[in-house]
């Protein structure tokens, strides 16, 4: 332990600096109420040496960074509580077929240590879940972060004592931790919408086959285990769109139950070649500086086609103002660029008229890609402008519907009545299944925090404080 960390004055200053660091831990400006599911063995000797300064909830990327920043740089005494039995957060839990990052791997990585940047080699432009989890494990081991993590421990209550200005954090193992700071590194998409929740699907417990939620995919179930199986998947959000093509390649038959059609664009993922790897490693410094100044925090964009050239600037793709193009020019560009065109339309986010034209053009191309006209119509989004949701990236999602072993049920034409012991019954008929996959998403943004039963000043719970919507200091709701 650095001597400065034991000095009372330095410790007080470190705590003041900690307040300013909350915005860097994945929960910008979050008040002390922030916290979430957690876990681990009994308190580590390192944490028990002296009173805790901070309890960190979660051991995903934000939790690992929090340990590194607070413990190693500020000399604070911390413990991280993690529900799972390993680090990685979303990449520990989301092991469904096809799970991968949708931004460039080189930017989905830590920047605090240049030796780490130089020694790690990403295999793909957008890494798959196994390598991202391998990276998280490597970071935790390399920087000895796991000694400050208590695994297999879920936070069940957090109460702030105004007299002592300490948080009392209780767990499902009967532990109580006391600390001045409570830091939630639980992620905004970490609590699955499972049966019994807000998006309950009746009858799921009656199904006699295995039921897998994409956000809690069993660690020992691989796509190979789906061979010869009739699989049904409910949901076509990002997790569903990533998993459907992979499941279709292995299952005897796949039925997709779709509530809302999405605008999905090709990921264009590919292996990292040595030239690209060397260019990135030689320019990590300027690349990170550009990312800090970018609106989204990364500069390589969604998908694998655009990439940094020398770490000092990004190549400008050819852009089109759709309203400046004739109908013939639009079709020519569509034939030339395909779905890639929709990354290059400069006016669709500025004009509803331009957006409507782009939506029509998207539907035109979808009819070319998907052979069956009725299936193409089911896959065509309606009632939503292009770009109004977070962009979904895919690998062969739309062509998958040309496979003879894939059927699409549009629930807008007749919704789910119930899950039965042998499949799914909808208003359109019954579908027999051997395996049911729930790609029903997450209790987003606030779900993990509210499940921690956080109680702050004046005995007010975070649940009641956010009854009209989540809001907190320094960050607009």
Secondary structure, 3 states (H helix, E strand, C coil): CCHHHHCHHHHHHHHHHHHHHHHHCCCCCCCCCCCCCCECCCCCHHHHCCCEEEEEECCCHHHHHHHHHHHHHCCCCEEEECCCCCCCCHHHHCCCCCCECCECCCCCCCCCCHHHHHHCCCCECCCEHHHHHHHHHHHHHHCCCHHHEEECCCEEEEEEECCCCEEEEEECCCCEEEEEEEEECCCCCCCECCCCCCCCCCCHHHCCCEEEEHHHCCCCCCHHHHECCEEEEECCCHHHHHHHHHHHHHECEEEEEECCCCCEEECCCCECCHHHHHHHHCCHHHHHHHHHHCCCCCCCCECCCCCECCCCCECCCCCECHHHCCHHHHHHHHHHHHHHHHHCECCCCCCHHHHHHHHHHHHHHHHHHCCCHHHHHHHCCCCCCCCCCCCEEECCHHHHCCCCCEEEEEHHHCCEEEECCCEEEECCEEEECCEEEECCCECCCCHHHHCCCEECHHHCEHHHHCCCCCCECCECC
